[in-house]
Structures are given as structure tokens and as C-alpha cells.
Amino acid sequence: MIVNVSDEILDFLVEQIPAQSLANFKASDAARQRVWTLIAREKETGLLPEEKVELDDYLRLEHLVILAKTRALSPKHG
């Protein structure tokens, strides 16, 4: 049997965090501004390696949160 680690993590988040809390979650204004700054800089002049890692990490986490929100609000879990 192949274990899907992403599914395990998503299931854990959905089981531990109330659906409405997940649905309402959003990054702070400062965090969102930082991401937009990194995206703009990436397009204009490029990023330093550590900035690229920071942006990539944020985008992966954002994707995970979106999946968790979707799963939490689905009829099966909600």
C-alpha cells in the first residue's frame, strides 16, 4: 500500500482545526505584502536564493491551506 503523506497531513489538519477556523484563516497583511513584494521582485530583478526559498515555501503552504479548507468544507467533513 502506498501512503500519501499529503493526504495524512491534510486529514490531520481537518480533524484538529474546526472547519470554520480553517475557512476563516488568512495570512496577515504584513505576510501577504511580503509575498507580493517577493513576486514583484522576482519578475523585475530576480530573487536572492534565500528569498526564492521563502517564496517557494509560502506558495507550498498556501496550497496546503487551500486544500485543507476545501477538504474541511466538503460535505464529507463539514
C-alpha positions in Angstrom: 0.0 0.0 0.0 1.4 3.4 -0.9 1.0 6.1 1.7 0.0 9.6 0.6 1.8 11.8 3.1 -0.1 14.9 1.8 -3.4 13.3 2.5 -2.3 12.3 6.0 -1.3 15.8 6.8 -4.5 17.3 5.3 -6.6 14.8 7.3 -4.8 15.7 10.5 -5.4 19.4 9.9 -9.0 18.9 9.1 -9.6 16.7 12.1 -7.8 19.1 14.5 -8.9 22.5 13.3 -12.6 23.4 13.2 -13.8 23.8 9.7 -14.9 27.4 10.2 -11.5 28.3 11.7 -9.8 26.9 8.6 -12.3 28.7 6.3 -11.6 32.0 8.0 -7.8 31.7 8.1 -5.8 34.1 6.0 -2.2 35.3 6.3 -1.6 38.7 8.0 -1.5 41.8 5.9 2.3 42.0 6.5 2.8 38.4 5.3 0.7 39.0 2.2 2.6 42.2 1.4 5.9 40.4 1.8 4.8 37.7 -0.7 3.7 40.4 -3.2 7.0 42.1 -2.8 8.9 38.9 -3.5 6.7 38.1 -6.5 7.3 41.6 -7.9 11.0 41.5 -7.3 11.2 38.0 -8.9 9.6 39.4 -12.0 11.7 42.6 -12.1 15.2 41.7 -10.9 15.1 38.2 -9.6 15.4 36.9 -6.0 18.3 36.0 -3.8 18.4 32.3 -3.1 17.0 32.6 0.4 14.2 34.8 -0.9 13.4 32.2 -3.6 13.2 29.5 -0.8 11.0 31.8 1.2 8.6 32.4 -1.7 8.5 28.8 -2.6 7.8 27.8 1.0 4.9 30.3 1.2 3.4 29.0 -2.0 3.6 25.4 -0.9 2.0 26.3 2.4 -0.7 28.4 0.7 -1.5 25.4 -1.5 -1.8 23.1 1.6 -4.1 25.6 3.4 -6.3 25.8 0.3 -6.6 22.0 0.1 -7.3 21.8 3.9 -10.0 24.5 3.6 -11.6 22.6 0.6 -11.5 19.3 2.5 -12.8 20.8 5.7 -15.8 22.5 4.0 -16.7 19.4 1.8 -19.9 17.7 2.7 -18.0 14.6 3.9 -16.2 16.6 6.6 -18.4 19.6 7.2 
